[in-house]
Amino acid sequence: MKFLLYVSYDYGFPIARPLQEEILKRGYKVAWFVEIEESKRKLLPTEVLLNTVEEVLEFKPDAVLAASNEVPHFFPGIKVQLFHGFSVNKRSKEKGHFRIRGFFDLYCTQGPSTTETFKELANKHKHFKVVETGWSKVDVLFPIEEKKEKHKPTIFFASTFTERLSLAHNNEVFNELETIIKSENWNWIINLHPKMSSEIVKKFQKLDTYQNVTYIPFLENLEPLKRADVMLTDTSSIITEFIIQKKPVITFRNNLPKDCFVNVLNAKEIKESIEYALTYPKELTNKIESFVLKEHPYFDGKSSERVISAVEAFISNNDQTQLKSKPYNLIRKFKMMKKMDYFKF
């Protein structure tokens, strides 16, 4: 069996690499197609890159695994949606996580909260199948490691790039953050969204000059989340990536805060909220556990195995023949052909 890992942006690498490991473990062939030229440099010497549509057609994959919203319809093989993040209600259901664009045959969902909706949509549209597998990107977080009782706390700071939702764009937050960094005996890991404006990035990079701050320009994987005790963020999909470790998250003006978040509205509340979260209060941890069971109830680090098994089953059972034809999607398909400079039918 042959697999193609399709990556549109750099955030696709930590989603696809655990899958590559599982594919190779099963003795299958795997190759990559990376949209952005500069991103191709992130591939390792041992990883196989296909540079053109013609090379993909020659490789003839049985399945294309995509951490993207869209995928070239003219690539061979079934198209599998992996998702590039958790649903965090940044947009309406029709325009956000649950938008059906008509490119995929199989959706590998992360947990009950998304599986239920996608199964409803599958029953409605009837041109794709849904299997709950967990998310390959978070395999690295498990099993959860126990922290020593007495250790220097680590806070993970993350921010989305959407300005109206971003705490990184808030000057009061930045000033308060710098004050806390100077005054408290806490370690900090700072990571901003890859699409964050360069001006904001430069501002936060300067905090790396403090001895207790580590600035990470890009998360190659989620390993740094394992080192943190608490997260401080806004309305970012990384919330779920962190909280599934059953660790507290402080959100700043989250647009739809859950009862398992410690949501603050003013910058001056941040320090007190961190102090509270670091105690891991029982009432809060119980709410976190309930939330996690709905979002990603898999703590074995084997979601990649489940994804590849789901693809194997889909192909061996010939599930595609039981699905309706996908919508014509002429405009989207033309845009994809134009992007790939490929107009053969």
C-alpha positions, 0 to 999 in steps of 0.5 A: 500500500502507498501513502501520500502525506499532503502538507499545505503549511508547516503546521502539517509536519507534526501531524503527518510525521507520527503517521509516517512512522506508523506507515513505515512500521507496517511495511508500506511506502510513503512520500510527501507533497509539500505546497510551499517551496520554503517548507520543503526544507523541513523535510529530512534527508530520509523522507521522500519528496514528490515535487510535481503532480506528474510525480504524484501520478506516477507514485499512484498513492492508495491514500492521500492523508491531508492536514489541510482544508482542501486536497487536489482532487486529481491526485490518485487514492482516497482522500483522508481529512486529518485536521490541522487543529481542534475546533475552538469556535473561531467561526460559525459551524458552516465556515469553521471546523465542520465545513464540508468542502467536498474533497474527502472520502474519509474523516478521521475525527479527534473525539466525540464532540466532533465525531457526532457532528461529522456523522450527522453531516455524513448521513446528510451528504452521504459522500464520505465516511467518518471514523473516530481515531484520535489525533496523530499530532498529540501522540507525543504527549502520551503517556502523561509523565508525572511531575515531581512534587517540588519543581519550578513551575513552567508556564506555556504562553501561546496566542492566535494570530487573529487580532480581535482574539489575540492576547499577544496584540494586547499591550496591557497583557504584554506589560503585565507578562513582562512584570510577572516574568521579572518578579516570579520564580517561574519558567516560561515557554513562549510560542506564537501562531506561525501566521502572527505579524512580524511586528508582534513576533519581534516584540515577544522575541525580546523576552527571550533575553530573560533567563527564565524565558524560552521563545520557540518560533515554531513547534516542530512537535508538542514535546514542549507542552509536556514540560509546562504545568499551566498554559496562558492563551486566548482563543487558540486551538492549542488550548485543547492540545494542552488541556488533554494532558489534564492540565489547567489553561488560563484564557484571556477574553476567550470568545466562548469560554468553557467552564474548565478554563480559567478565563480572565478579562483584565491583564491584572488578573493574570498573575492571580489566575496562574497562582490558582491554576498551579494548585490544580484545584479539584473542582477545576481538574474534575471539569477538565477531565469531563471536557477532555473525555469529549474532545480527545478521550485517548491517552495511549499515544496510538491515534496514528495507529488508529488512523492507518487502520481506518484507512486500511479498513476503508480500502480493503472493505471497498467503502468508497463504492458505498458512497455517493459521488462527491459534488462537482465543486467546479469553482474549487476544483478549478482553483486547485488546478490553477494552484497546481498549474495542472489542467489535464482531465 
